Amino acid sequence: MKKISNNIFLIMLISGSLITISANSWLGAWMGLEINLLSFIPLMNEGKKNLMTSESSLKYFLIQAFASSILLFAIILMLLLFNSNWMMDNNFYELLILSTLLLKSGAAPFHFWFPGVMEGLNWINNLILMTWQKIAPLMLISYNLNYNFFMFSIILSMIIGALGGLNQTSLRKLMAFSSINHLGWMLLAMLNNELLWITYFLMYTFLSMSIVLMFNNFKLFHFNQIFNFSLINPIIKFFMFLNLLSLGGLPPFLGFLPKLLVIQNLVEMNQIFILFISVCLTLITLFYYLRMSYSIFMLNHNKNSWMIIKNFNNKNMTFILSLNFISITGLIMISLIYSIL
């Protein structure tokens, strides 16, 4: 019965996002966002219930409800005063709507709720929050672009995503700040090319899935678990952290491809200054990924040679390792296909 109810909420979650994307009015888009929100709250509370899960679900509900109320206020105000003589400047409504959508997606400077909510959820809910829950707000943002405010949010998202992950020991918070940094790249891609940000988002979803499923399979939430978890097969550990480097955008992994497309587009648009800032801040994210990976591989740990290693479910690991292999070798395969064609 519980599984059936979860499937119903999942269908409602998907339907809410699709209603928002296909809506031809702001009121219809708002309705889709509300359906999406109300269906995700029960999914956040499934499984083991603890204080952190309850706190995260309550925090998420309050922030999203606050953003939805401001969005509805802006929509009604815009409709009521549209033909009025004392109508405010159109930029006011644009900034108000854009701010609420950035708050819903977790972009800086409205990111404050995102790492805290991520910390209290399980990995599957985190994956939904990092990927699917961003589709509807980002699609609405692409309809309502304001260059100056956009550039401010992009640069701030990249700075906070880069610097916020430096001193983190929680893998969930690390993925949260990584998501904020990638969101800055998506907004930057959106500013120049609509198809480009969708490509970036699909690549980011694939890479996040390959990493999160690995963390979820081994129930890893903090760095010290990885140091002490001697039962992890070294090859699987190698795949795990090469995926983190791929998510950071290190060539020749697949994660470098969406960044390469954005860089190429910025060069063609002659936006060298913002390109320089973006690449420098991405190098900071690569630094803490490399620091973590180097520590995991190089530091010694005790391992009992007589222990029989039974550390993973073969059914799950076949699929997960396939995703990891594509993530690590994807750019090489794409280059070979491109050269053949």
C-alpha positions as CSV (number, residue, x, y, z in Angstrom):
1,M,0.0,0.0,0.0
2,K,2.8,2.4,0.9
3,K,4.6,1.6,-2.4
4,I,1.4,2.4,-4.3
5,S,1.0,5.8,-2.5
6,N,4.6,6.6,-3.3
7,N,4.1,5.9,-6.9
8,I,1.0,8.2,-6.9
9,F,3.0,11.0,-5.4
10,L,5.8,10.4,-7.9
11,I,3.3,10.6,-10.8
12,M,1.9,13.9,-9.3
13,L,5.5,15.2,-9.0
14,I,6.2,14.6,-12.7
15,S,2.7,15.9,-13.7
16,G,3.3,19.2,-11.7
17,S,6.5,19.9,-13.6
18,L,4.9,19.0,-16.9
19,I,1.9,21.3,-16.2
20,T,4.3,24.2,-15.4
21,I,6.4,23.6,-18.6
22,S,3.4,23.4,-20.9
23,A,1.3,26.2,-19.2
24,N,0.5,29.2,-21.4
25,S,-0.1,31.6,-18.4
26,W,1.7,32.5,-15.2
27,L,-1.3,31.3,-13.2
28,G,-1.1,27.8,-14.8
29,A,2.6,27.7,-14.2
30,W,2.0,28.6,-10.5
31,M,-0.6,25.8,-10.2
32,G,1.9,23.2,-11.6
33,L,4.6,24.4,-9.1
34,E,2.2,23.9,-6.2
35,I,1.2,20.4,-7.4
36,N,4.9,19.6,-7.7
37,L,5.6,20.9,-4.1
38,L,2.7,19.1,-2.4
39,S,3.6,15.8,-4.0
40,F,7.3,16.0,-3.1
41,I,6.8,16.6,0.7
42,P,5.4,13.1,1.3
43,L,8.3,11.6,-0.7
44,M,10.8,13.4,1.5
45,N,9.3,11.7,4.6
46,E,9.4,8.2,3.3
47,G,11.8,5.6,4.8
48,K,13.5,6.2,8.2
49,K,12.0,9.2,9.9
50,N,14.2,11.3,12.1
51,L,14.4,14.9,13.3
52,M,16.7,15.9,10.4
53,T,14.2,14.5,7.8
54,S,11.3,16.3,9.5
55,E,13.3,19.5,9.7
56,S,14.4,19.3,6.1
57,S,10.8,18.7,4.8
58,L,9.4,21.5,7.0
59,K,12.2,23.9,5.8
60,Y,11.6,23.0,2.2
61,F,7.9,23.5,2.5
62,L,8.2,26.9,4.2
63,I,10.7,28.2,1.7
64,Q,8.8,26.9,-1.4
65,A,5.4,28.1,0.0
66,F,7.0,31.6,0.7
67,A,8.3,31.7,-2.9
68,S,5.0,30.6,-4.3
69,S,3.0,33.2,-2.3
70,I,5.3,36.0,-3.6
71,L,5.0,34.6,-7.2
72,L,1.2,34.6,-6.9
73,F,1.3,38.1,-5.5
74,A,3.4,39.3,-8.4
75,I,1.2,37.6,-11.0
76,I,-2.1,39.0,-9.5
77,L,-0.5,42.5,-9.2
78,M,0.7,42.3,-12.8
79,L,-2.8,41.3,-14.0
80,L,-4.7,43.9,-11.9
81,L,-2.5,46.8,-12.8
82,F,-1.8,45.9,-16.4
83,N,-4.1,48.5,-17.8
84,S,-3.8,50.9,-14.9
85,N,-2.3,54.4,-15.3
86,W,-0.2,54.0,-12.1
87,M,1.3,50.7,-13.2
88,M,4.9,50.3,-11.9
89,D,7.9,49.7,-14.1
90,N,7.8,46.4,-15.9
91,N,11.3,45.6,-14.5
92,F,9.8,45.5,-11.0
93,Y,7.6,42.5,-11.9
94,E,10.4,40.8,-13.8
95,L,12.8,41.0,-10.9
96,L,10.1,39.9,-8.4
97,I,9.1,36.8,-10.5
98,L,12.8,36.0,-11.3
99,S,13.8,36.2,-7.6
100,T,11.1,33.8,-6.6
101,L,12.1,31.3,-9.3
102,L,15.7,31.6,-8.3
103,L,14.7,30.9,-4.7
104,K,12.8,27.8,-5.8
105,S,15.7,26.5,-7.8
106,G,18.3,27.2,-5.0
107,A,20.5,29.7,-7.0
108,A,22.5,32.3,-5.2
109,P,21.8,34.7,-3.5
110,F,18.7,32.6,-2.5
111,H,20.6,29.4,-1.8
112,F,20.6,29.5,2.0
113,W,18.0,26.7,2.4
114,F,19.5,24.3,-0.1
115,P,22.5,22.7,1.7
116,G,20.5,22.4,5.0
117,V,17.6,20.6,3.2
118,M,20.0,18.3,1.4
119,E,21.7,17.3,4.6
120,G,18.5,15.9,6.1
121,L,17.4,13.8,3.1
122,N,18.3,10.4,1.8
123,W,20.3,10.1,-1.4
124,I,17.4,9.3,-3.7
125,N,15.4,12.4,-2.5
126,N,18.6,14.4,-2.9
127,L,18.9,13.3,-6.5
128,I,15.3,14.4,-7.2
129,L,16.0,17.7,-5.5
130,M,19.2,18.4,-7.5
131,T,17.7,17.4,-10.9
132,W,14.0,17.1,-11.4
133,Q,12.9,19.8,-9.0
134,K,15.0,22.3,-10.9
135,I,13.3,21.7,-14.3
136,A,10.1,23.7,-13.8
137,P,11.8,26.8,-12.2
138,L,14.6,26.9,-14.8
139,M,12.1,26.6,-17.7
140,L,10.2,29.6,-16.3
141,I,13.4,31.5,-15.8
142,S,14.3,31.0,-19.4
143,Y,11.0,32.9,-20.3
144,N,11.9,35.9,-18.1
145,L,15.5,36.9,-18.6
146,N,17.0,40.1,-17.1
147,Y,20.7,40.4,-18.1
148,N,22.1,42.5,-15.2
149,F,20.3,40.6,-12.4
150,F,21.1,37.3,-14.2
151,M,24.8,38.1,-14.3
152,F,24.8,38.9,-10.6
153,S,23.1,35.6,-9.7
154,I,25.4,33.6,-12.0
155,I,28.7,35.0,-10.6
156,L,27.4,34.7,-7.0
157,S,26.2,31.1,-7.6
158,M,29.7,30.1,-8.9
159,I,31.5,31.9,-6.0
160,I,29.3,30.3,-3.3
161,G,29.3,26.9,-5.0
162,A,33.1,27.0,-5.3
163,L,34.0,28.4,-1.8
164,G,31.2,26.7,0.1
165,G,32.5,23.2,-0.6
166,L,36.1,23.8,0.5
167,N,35.7,22.9,4.2
168,Q,32.8,20.4,3.9
169,T,33.1,16.9,5.4
170,S,29.5,15.9,4.5
171,L,29.1,14.4,1.1
172,R,25.5,15.7,0.9
173,K,26.5,19.3,1.5
174,L,29.4,18.9,-0.9
175,M,26.9,17.8,-3.6
176,A,24.6,20.7,-2.7
177,F,27.4,23.3,-3.2
178,S,28.4,21.5,-6.4
179,S,24.8,21.8,-7.6
180,I,24.8,25.6,-6.8
181,N,28.0,26.0,-8.9
182,H,26.6,23.9,-11.8
183,L,23.4,26.0,-11.6
184,G,25.5,29.1,-12.2
185,W,26.8,27.4,-15.4
186,M,23.3,26.5,-16.5
187,L,22.1,30.1,-16.1
188,L,25.1,31.3,-18.0
189,A,24.3,28.8,-20.8
190,M,20.7,29.9,-20.7
191,L,21.7,33.5,-21.2
192,N,23.3,32.7,-24.5
193,N,21.5,29.7,-25.9
194,E,18.3,27.9,-24.9
195,L,19.3,24.5,-26.2
196,L,22.7,24.8,-24.5
197,W,21.3,24.9,-21.0
198,I,19.1,21.9,-21.6
199,T,22.1,19.9,-22.9
200,Y,24.1,21.0,-19.8
201,F,21.2,20.0,-17.5
202,L,20.8,16.5,-19.1
203,M,24.6,15.9,-18.7
204,Y,24.5,17.1,-15.1
205,T,21.6,14.9,-14.3
206,F,23.4,11.8,-15.8
207,L,26.6,12.6,-13.8
208,S,24.7,13.2,-10.6
209,M,22.8,10.0,-11.0
210,S,25.9,7.9,-11.4
211,I,27.5,9.4,-8.3
212,V,24.4,9.5,-6.1
213,L,23.5,5.9,-6.8
214,M,27.0,4.8,-5.8
215,F,26.8,6.7,-2.5
216,N,23.3,5.4,-1.9
217,N,24.4,1.8,-2.5
218,F,27.2,2.0,0.1
219,K,25.2,4.3,2.4
220,L,28.1,6.9,2.4
221,F,27.3,10.3,3.9
222,H,30.6,11.6,5.2
223,F,34.3,11.5,4.3
224,N,35.4,9.5,7.3
225,Q,33.1,6.7,6.3
226,I,35.1,6.4,3.0
227,F,38.4,6.4,4.9
228,N,37.2,3.7,7.3
229,F,35.1,1.7,4.9
230,S,37.8,-0.9,4.0
231,L,35.3,-3.2,2.4
232,I,34.9,-1.1,-0.6
233,N,36.6,-2.7,-3.6
234,P,39.5,-0.5,-4.7
235,I,38.3,-0.6,-8.3
236,I,34.8,0.5,-7.3
237,K,36.4,3.3,-5.2
238,F,38.5,4.3,-8.2
239,F,35.3,4.6,-10.3
240,M,33.5,6.5,-7.6
241,F,36.1,9.3,-7.3
242,L,36.8,9.5,-11.0
243,N,33.1,10.3,-11.3
244,L,33.6,13.2,-8.9
245,L,36.3,14.5,-11.1
246,S,34.0,14.1,-14.1
247,L,31.3,16.1,-12.3
248,G,33.9,18.8,-11.6
249,G,34.6,19.1,-15.4
250,L,38.0,17.7,-15.6
251,P,39.0,16.5,-19.2
252,P,38.9,13.9,-20.7
253,F,35.8,12.9,-18.7
254,L,32.2,13.4,-19.9
255,G,31.6,16.2,-17.4
256,F,34.0,18.4,-19.4
257,L,31.8,18.3,-22.5
258,P,28.9,20.6,-21.3
259,K,31.5,23.1,-19.9
260,L,33.4,23.0,-23.2
261,L,30.2,23.8,-25.1
262,V,29.5,26.8,-22.8
263,I,33.1,28.0,-23.1
264,Q,32.9,27.7,-26.9
265,N,29.7,29.7,-27.0
266,L,31.1,32.4,-24.7
267,V,34.2,32.8,-26.9
268,E,31.9,33.2,-30.0
269,M,29.9,35.8,-28.1
270,N,33.2,37.6,-27.1
271,Q,32.3,37.4,-23.4
272,I,35.9,36.8,-22.2
273,F,35.6,38.4,-18.8
274,I,32.7,36.2,-17.5
275,L,34.5,33.2,-19.1
276,F,37.6,33.9,-17.1
277,I,35.7,34.2,-13.9
278,S,33.7,31.0,-14.5
279,V,36.8,28.9,-15.3
280,C,38.7,30.2,-12.3
281,L,35.9,29.4,-9.9
282,T,35.4,26.0,-11.5
283,L,39.1,25.3,-10.8
284,I,38.3,25.8,-7.1
285,T,35.7,23.1,-7.2
286,L,38.1,20.8,-9.0
287,F,40.6,21.5,-6.2
288,Y,38.5,20.1,-3.5
289,Y,37.4,17.2,-5.6
290,L,41.1,16.4,-6.3
291,R,42.1,16.9,-2.7
292,M,39.4,14.4,-1.6
293,S,40.2,11.9,-4.3
294,Y,44.0,12.1,-3.7
295,S,43.4,11.6,0.1
296,I,41.2,8.6,-0.4
297,F,43.6,6.8,-2.8
298,M,46.9,7.7,-1.1
299,L,46.3,7.4,2.6
300,N,46.7,3.9,4.0
301,H,44.0,2.1,5.9
302,N,43.7,-1.1,7.7
303,K,42.2,-4.1,5.9
304,N,41.9,-7.6,7.2
305,S,43.1,-10.0,4.5
306,W,41.0,-12.9,5.9
307,M,37.7,-11.0,5.5
308,I,35.3,-12.2,2.8
309,I,34.3,-9.1,0.9
310,K,30.5,-8.9,0.3
311,N,30.1,-5.2,-0.2
312,F,27.6,-4.7,-2.9
313,N,24.4,-5.9,-4.6
314,N,25.3,-7.3,-8.0
315,K,22.0,-6.3,-9.6
316,N,22.4,-2.7,-8.6
317,M,26.2,-2.5,-9.2
318,T,26.0,-3.7,-12.8
319,F,23.8,-0.7,-13.7
320,I,25.7,1.7,-11.5
321,L,29.1,0.7,-12.9
322,S,27.8,1.0,-16.4
323,L,26.8,4.6,-15.7
324,N,30.2,5.2,-14.2
325,F,32.0,3.8,-17.2
326,I,30.0,6.0,-19.6
327,S,30.7,9.0,-17.3
328,I,34.5,8.4,-17.3
329,T,34.9,7.4,-21.0
330,G,32.0,9.4,-22.5
331,L,34.0,12.3,-23.9
332,I,36.5,9.9,-25.6
333,M,33.7,7.9,-27.2
334,I,32.0,11.1,-28.4
335,S,35.3,12.3,-29.9
336,L,35.8,9.0,-31.7
337,I,32.3,9.0,-33.1
338,Y,32.7,12.7,-34.2
339,S,36.0,11.9,-35.9
340,I,34.5,8.9,-37.7
341,L,31.5,10.9,-38.9
